[in-house]
Amino acid sequence: MNFIDRYFELTARHTSIKKELIAGLTTFMAMSYILFVNPSMLAQTGMDHGAVFVATCLAAAFGSIAMGMLANLPVALAPGMGLNAFFTYVIVLEQGHSWQTALAAVFCSGVLFLLLSIFRIREWIIQSIPFALKMGIAAGIGMFLALIALKTASIIVASPATLVTLGNLHDPKVLFAICGFFLIFALVHRKQHAAVFISILVITAIAWWRGDTSFAGVVALPPSLAPTFLQLDFVSALQWAMLPVILSLLFLDLFDTSGTLVAVSQRAGLLKANGEIPRLKGALLADSSATIAGAMVGTSTTTSYVESTAGVTAGGRTGLTAVVTGLAFLAALWLSPLAAMVPAYATAGALLYVATLMLSSLQHVKWDDLIESVPVVVVLVMMPLTFSIADGIGMGFITYAVLCLLTGRLSETTLSVWILTAVFTAKFFFA
């Protein structure tokens, strides 16, 4: 016990093993929805549902434990929402790459993230990208997830006359998806940290009662990982046409991780006086290593989860919280029958809820400054309407650069902005 106290600085941070245990389990419950959502989403690419479930558990366990041991922060990791949508709907379904190629792209982005973390280039990149674009990208991904959620629930459907239109609200599946969304907010209002998890279980139970899904038990041996393990196509991924995809994965993870680490550290009272995150290098190494490991076992980018604030609220202050969360994900390997019976409309509410949280970043945009607000609007509109996160980001960067050029505000741009603008311009016109 003394070793645990010294290693995780429990006494110094005014916490205890009991508090950290409760906090770790609270964090797990708050983010456990990913066990159902991620396999369901990635299975649309042709990946084996059971293997993706195992990969999700393993990636989350590895990343969370690594974060706890290397950075001593109460931050848990798992395959990221938004990043899995980019993997499925953009890289595979829209651009036509195989899921094996997409996994290799995730691996490459993780390696780049690792190198940036080791050589401390990451700080330069993050600081040199306009704040408004960072907020716009986060909100744009929220809009993209909202579209996916509404489409999955058939709340909106295709229309030859107007492109999209309202779905059939008399369909019970549509109504249950809507009920699942409202149930989450009702539970969140009552400080229920497992709100998303409970909502998915309730709607799944209704689906089983209606005969929309079959009950195959709750506990079973984990499915085989073989269908996705080390199934990476580097030959196809290491081509010039894949460079924008790899960079998009890299920057999405950079923005997501940076924002989450700041938010959770601030909530836990761990930020230094100058605003720096303690043991940041260890945190970035854990995050990038988890992405690499996740790609190897068969899942999209693994990243830090803002749901970790649930554990902090429950008293978590050290990396022991993250370690407990990681161990809980390992235990969840035996829950594969439960994950397999969750219908798509049961997860739609969770996607829409996450989307609303991501849209909150818009409050930080200076709407009276057109140089900031116009690129954000472009990102917000183009991400869902092009059904592409990468295209939305690219058009946002190009819009920002052109506006700065036309208004004589070149001093506000940075080298990284022009490099990314050039890359995205080449993608649009020469790909």
Steps between C-alpha positions, in 0.01 A plus 500: 500500500790736577642439153166587339475812715849616402473412131165670442557777761170419671574683824649802321186536293269449797339180379491130590487158336128476575428837337708411196323164466157663506617769258642244258178301491301822458711597200452154351121522532501848345690385189385136478261591217800476266491120550170495310540794263849431365445138384166598348655786305818326383304187401352709217843488333490120488702448818400213729272634778633266767864568417442877508334464841810324634728756332299782659540349846871434454578844356309673780669285765850553359454874453343564840758296692785662304361846580478416867849352520687749277323828576325434834192682373137389556439490125361188331529416132297305243432509124376854440158610389533703183824326416314170457244682283782640286646150473170342396308754298782695338809281455316176424143566385554831319857481371484126434810390688496162670475486877845338499637813328314720749656311793845553349423872467402510869826324587704753299321794664580347839868469410507864387327602824761303695788673317341841549466425872860383538649799319252749650378622162142443609492823706615704201232353275214542746596856592546609138152393383232769549292450812176560310580218257566263790159583644338478157648158434372366834153640431507384138567144611203541733283598203633201307415265787155658527435426133614140546277463807194641323568281197555188712172558682318578171394833648623647172489303175604555139273700271537534120337844516669662799803273559384423857165513677331400824461127549193302602427603858239224522777241483552364856878472441518872426300581812714275718818666369355840592398369842854371556638847431264668748560227758873584497433865582252408773765280663778755452283761669479265798882469512496142373849446357398182318217680318602399148566139603161472675316653203654249260409210731140623541440542126670165432268332755202652317642376169529147644142519632380606154695222327740738321800323650579165658623440852809278502603548860711759677831328570706280266857436399640789292461463122806430287723796418645323196280671234651843579830427676796641300279541192671820383557575130808724499554463124177689430532738796850623417400684184483874434121486465475383863708787641200733560319213675793426730547871578128538571513208744809649661357848550161375616676298769726793589209738549289244684779396736618853576152627581417199715823510699454867580133457594554198727817637662329830571197323650731295723698806610821361351592780258818688588494872572600579141224276362728210407391140541720294734695218335362600160761302308395180676137573419575551132714186487214301653248642254712443189607151612135409557414605144780281364397204716133549414571493127698179541213319675235646270335829593497865404699773677518470878491831683440666838138521615343811646265265688796462736362809672231272643768313692662825610165618631481174698836577664762370256825697508774259387590248234362224721155610382602437138656163590176387666305609191739302280454188712122542475529501120694174521222350711249618239651255248256242635195716417508440123150339480351816648684719249392283207128539573499883505304628194616808310210716614595437863836674445361792297410695815856459629644638176265797507583569865876501429431731206329756726797496737745562215296793368551683830844609374324761285459721806871584477484635143515880451195532276548871443836433331430371150854368457425260785130435454480443122749205494315348797168523316662343192624206710161464673311491171739304282583213738148356509396605149810347335476212749874542548691625802817540293326710232342720766835562668669566166242755390523670838878540471478626141227750593701632794817541292320673211317741732824594676664559161214716369469710816870561554518301822781269393683566825231297677575187297775249570720275294304192603175660377647557153652151488165342585321732257735392223449132583121529498501711182706234325259236626194679357648589163745220422376191689 
